[in-house]
Amino acid sequence: MEIRFAKREDTPKILRFIRALAEYEKLSGEVVATEALLEEWIFDKGKAETIFAVEDGKEVGFALFFHNFSTFLGRAGIYLEDLFVLPEYRGRGYGTALLKKLAALAVERGCGRLEWSCLDWNSPSIGFYKALGAVPMEEWTVFRVAGETLRTLAKQDS
């Protein structure tokens, strides 16, 4: 098993993993990302990073992440946006290896934490994360403003 950072030429693979994750999460209709958008935001603007779990030269899992900031800790953290291992490769340690690599990156970079969100119905993932020592943030609720609501909010007078 190898863990490697994605390169620009991996953009089509990143999009395939995003689409596979969306299908697993029953959210395929929400994927509007394109190769051009991913290449711009990941590689040109440097707003996210991607690592792959590789077996015998084939990418079998991926993690897409970026830095956030904790005002309470006074330092950056790593936010894991997506983690996905192809179904036929699950149970072989790839998810654990990806999370261990992210934890190591967080430590190397002096980050205060590694965090992510998980869908409430995704019991297999929740169990996996808890087994690694992750703690659910049950007292927090995620809020989102997107699409037309985001544009409307941006135009509102103060």
Disulfide bonds with the S-S distance in Angstrom:
none
